[in-house]
Amino acid sequence: MSIICEKHKLLFILVPRTGSTAISRFLIENLEGKWIIDENLKNPNGEIVVWKKHNAIPQLLEHGILTEKELNELHSFASVRNPFDSLLSLYIKQKHRYQKLLPDKSSWIHENGGTIAKDVQFCNNHTFEEWLFRKYSDKSVLHTLLKPKKESLYKWRLQRVQHILKFESLQTDFSTLMNQFGITRLPMIPEANLTEYRPKDYRSAYSNNAKRLVERVFMEDLKAFNYSY
């Protein structure tokens, strides 16, 4: 969800597949950080309305986990990653790491209607390109680009976040930000939650059609953070 370091007035919003696990562990181990809530917050119907690990500042405010006064006293930050790379990482995790969770109906992938579980099942016997078009095109026919969806990996999650780090320069960006807050002489951020089976260069997984789809669907993210193929 979010890590708060009360002593240093830091609030870290975890964004999936951007090195957020490594940073959160680092904050807990080195800067007295802690999870802002201990478990997922559910509504009376049993649906998760605030995930412990991944959420956004508006959720924290809406559900009384954080007040406006508290937020204004904190330095909030989060990380982003090139959408081309992030999407491939998501597919590979669903195709390999999350498959073992399918039989366990109590697993988080089955929460809130099992949308993630359905994605995991699809990835098991479909290619990266087939997954992309199923997930991000309004048409079910492969390679159809007439009406792609317009989506963002980051717009919702980064609402009211003050500082943005990039996955591609995570250590440098993090150290620079901490120096701004007077926090120096920190150890290096250790690697965590690495994605297995992924190629060294994400471009090797993309056809021209897949590239064009991501460029159109995630145009806003690519422009906002100066990313390209």
N, C-alpha and C positions, 0 to 999 in steps of 0.2 A: 504494500500500500504506500505508505510514506514513512520516511525516517525523520525523526525530529531530534536535534541536538540542542537541548535547552540552554546548556552552558554557553554555547557558541552562537546561539540564535540562528540555527540552520534548519531548513526544511527541504528535504530531498524527495521529489516526486519520481517514483520508479516508472519508467516507460519501457515496455517489453523490448527485448533484443537490442538494447543500447548500452550494455555494460552496467546496467542498474544493479544487478545482483552483486557484482564486485564492489561497486561504490557503497552500497548499503552495508555490506559486511565490514568494509573499511571504516565507515562512520561509527558502527557499533563497537568495533574493536579499538579504535584510536581516538574517537572524539565523543565518547559517552553517548552515542546515538541509541535510539530505541524505536521500535515500531510504534506508530501513533495509536494504533489499536492492536489488540492481541489476536483477534480472529475476524473472519468475515462478518459483516453486519447484514442481517437478514430482516426482511419485512414480515408482517404477520402471516403471509402466505408461504413463507419459507424461501423466498427468492432473495438472492444476494443483491443488495443495493449499494454496498461499498465493499470491494474486495480488500483483503488485508494487504496484498502486495501491490496491485496496480489500480490506481484510481486517479482522481483529479481534485484540485483545490475546491471547485464548486461543490463537489460531493461532501467534502469535509465540512464545509460551511453549512450546507443544507441540512445535514444530519447532526449538527451540533458537536462534531468532533473537534472543531476548531472555531474560534470566534474571530470576527473581523479585527478586534483589538489585538488578539494574539498573532494573527496573520501579519498585521502591519509591523510587528516587532521582529519578524523573521526575515532572513535572507533565503528566498526560495530558488531552487535550481533543479534542472532536469537535463537529460541527455537525449540526443537524436542520432539517427543513422541513415545512411543513404537508403531510400526505399527499395531500390533494386536489390541491394544486399540483404536488407531486413526481410523482405518477402521470401527470398530463397531460404533464409535461415528458418523462417516460420514453417515453410513446407517440409524441410528436412526434419525438423523436430517432430512434426506431426506424423511423418512417414516412418520415423525410426523410434525416437525416444518415447512418444506418447502411445504407441501401439500397445504396450504392455499394460496400460491403464484401462483399456476398453472393457475387459471382463469385470473390472471392479466398479460396480454401479454407485459406490459411495465416493468415487474419485471426483475431483473438481471438474474434470472434462465433461461430466454428465450433469453439472449444475445448470440451472436456468434453462431447462428445456433440451439440454444436450446438444446445443448448436456446435460446440467445439468437438464433441464426440463424433458427430456426423462428418465433420471436416476430416478428422483423423481417419475414419473408416474410408473415406473417398481417396485420401492420399495413399492408402495401402496398396492400391492397384491402379493408380492413375499417375500420369507424368506431371511434372511441374507445370508445363504449359496448359495441360487440361485443367489442373487445379486453378490456375490463374484465371482462365476464361470462365470457369464455372463460378468462381467467387466474385469476380469483378466486372463481368460483362452482363448487360441486360438481356443479351441473346444467349440461348443455350447452344447454338451452333459454334463449333470450334472455329477460331480465326475471325469471327464476325466482329467488326469494330464500328458498326454503324451507331450503336447507342451504348457506349461504355459508361459505367457509373462514374460519378465524381466523388472521390473519397479522400480522406486524410488519415495518416497514421498518427498525426501529432496535434492537429488543431484543437480537439477537445481536451486532450491530456495536458496541454501546455497553457491552458487558460490561467492567467494571472501569475504565471511563473516568471520570475524576474531575470534569471540567468540561464543560458543554454550552453551545454557542452556538446561536443561532437564525438561520437564513438571513434572516429578515425584518428582523433588527436586527444583521446580521453585523458591520459596522464598529464599532458601539457596544459590542457584547458582546466583540469581540476586543480592543479598546482597553482596556476595563475589566479584562479578564483579565490582559493584559500588565502593566498598572499594578500589579496585585496582586503580580506577580512582580518588580516594580522595573524593568520594561522600558518606557521612556517615549520620547517624541519620535520616534515612528515615522511614516513616511509613510502615506498612505491605501492600503487594499487595492485594487489595480486590478481591473477586471472581467476575467473570463476564462471561456472555454468557454460562452458564452451560447447559449441555445436559440432558434434561428430558427423562424419560422412560428407561435409560440405567441401566443394572444390576451393582451391586457393584463390581463384579469380571468379567472382560471381558471373561475369560476362559469359563464361563458357556454358552456362546453363540456359542462356536466353537465345531464342530464335528472333528473327526480325519482327515477327508478329507479336511475340510476348513483349519485346522491348517497346513497340509502339503502344501496346495496351497500357503498360505501366506509365509511360510518358503522358498519356492522356488522362488516365484515372487519377494519378498522383501528381498532376501538374502543379498544384498548389504547394505541396511539400517540397518538390524539386526547386521551385522558384524561391520559396521562403528561406531555404537553408543552403541555396546555391549548390545543389547537387545535380549531377548529370550521369548519364550512362558511362 
